[in-house]
Each structure stands twice: as C-alpha cells, then as structure tokens.
Amino acid sequence: MDDIIFPGFVNIREYLAGIDFTLLTSLSEGQPYAILESMASGLPLIATDVGSCRSLIEGDDHDRFGEAGICVTPMHQGEMLEALIEMCEYPGLRRQMAKAGRERVKAYYNIDGMIKNYQDVYQKAIAKWQA
C-alpha cells in the first residue's frame, strides 16, 4: 500500500489536526486509553466491540452526549468496511461524534473524577475495616 505512513516523532497536536478519525481493531481490551485519547483529541473512532469499547463510545446507559464513534463485531470485515465507508462519507457525522466524545471525556475522565473515585474506594475500605 502506498498511502500508509509511519511518521516517527511528530508534534502530536499538529499531527492530529490532519486526521479524520481513528481505528481500533483489537480482539481483546480492557479500557483502552487509545479510545479516551482519541475522544479527548476530538476525533471520532471505529472500534471493535471488546472490553469497555462500546461503553466508552456510547456512554454508560446511553448518556446525553451521544455516540462518539462506531462499534463493530471483532473479526467482521464487512461491518468494519461499512463503518469505514460511513466515517469517510459523512463529515457532519464525524463532527457530531467528535463533539460527543470530547464532552464525554471532559465530563467523566478528568482528574477531579479520578480523585473522587479513589477517595470513594478508600472510604468504602475504611468503613468495611471499621465495621
């Protein structure tokens, strides 16, 4: 393939500005940082439906932000192709998904939320130990 590029070291902010969407084709994941990084960068994405990919893209209980990308069945080339075509042909949809992803990351995956979650875990452990 002639159009695959391995850029090496780049200014990531400048480089991401030239990307339309990202793609994660994993067969196994937990909570992939690649999805959070894509959403935080304002990029919609296509990901296989493994680990927590679907909940990151769609939000838990389908939150108010909307879908940040498209989830496809792992190893299903037809679904992946359809998602790639959809992403390429609909720039308005990409913008909408990018906005949803950025808002979801800002709302749920920030330093304040992380600290609160850790404090909650420790408080539960303390309460259980004191009981």
N, C-alpha and C positions, 0 to 999 in steps of 0.2 A: 504494500500500500504506500502510495506516495505522500499522503497527507497526514501521516502520523508524525508527531513532533515530540522529541524528548528535550525539553528546553534547558535542563540543568538548573543552575541557580538563577532566580529571577526576582524582581520586585513584585511580590505577590499581589499587592493592591493593583498595580498596573496590569499585571497578567490576568487577573480575574475579570477585569473590566472588558476583556476581549472574549470571554466565554459566555455562551448562551445558556448552558445547563450542564449538570454533572450526571455521572452514571456510576452506579454501584451494583456490580453483578455477583455479589458474594453468594456462596452456598451456605454459609454459617456466619452469624454475627451475634453480638450481644446488643450493646447500644453503640452503634458506630459513630465515632467522632466525625468521620467524613460527612455524614448527613448533617450533623449540627454545624460543622464548619461551612458547608455549602449553604445552608439556610441563613446563617449569620452573615454570609457574604452576599446575600441577596440573589442566590442562584437557585432556580427550581431544579428538581432532580428526578431521575428514574432510578428505582432501587428494587432489588428482589425482595419478596415478602418473607424475610427471615429475621429472627431475633425481634428487636423492637422497631425495625424499619417502618412498618405500617403505622404504628402509634406515633412515631416522630413525624412522619409525613402528614398523617391525617389528624393528629391530635387525639388525646385520650377523650373518649366519649364525644368525638367529633366536635371539638371546641369551636369557638366563634370565629377563628381565623380562616378556616377553610383548608383545602388541600395544598400542600407545598410541593407536590410532585405526583408521580405515578408509581404505584407498586405493581410489580408483575410476578408471576409464578416463577420460582427458580427453574432454570434449565428449559424454559419455554420460549424458544427463539421467536415464535410467531407473535406472542404477546410483547416481547421486547421490541421487535421490529415495529409493531403498531404504535407502541409508546414513543419510540424514536421519531417516527413519522409525525405523530401528533405534536410532539415538542417542537419539531422543526417547522411545521406548517402554521402554528398558531402563536405568534409573538405576544398577542394580548393575553392568552392563557399563561404563557411563561411569566409575564409581568405580574399577573394576579397571584400565581403560585409563589413567585419570589417574595412578594409582599407578605403573603400568609406565613411563609417560613421565617422571614426576618422577625415578624411580630411574635410568632410562637417562641422563638429563641429568646427574644428580649423579655418576654413575659415569664417564661418558665426555666430558662437555663442561664441564669445570671448569678453573680457572686452572692448577692443577698439571699437568693433562694437556696443556694448551696449551703450557706452558713446555717440558715434556718433548718434545713433538712438534717444536717449534722447535729444541731442542738436538740432537735426532736428525738433523734435516735439515742443520744446520750441521756436525755431526760427520761425516756422510757426505760432505759437500762438502770438508771439510778432508782427510779420508782420501783422497779421489779426487785432490785437488790435490797431496798429498804423494807420491802413488804415482809 
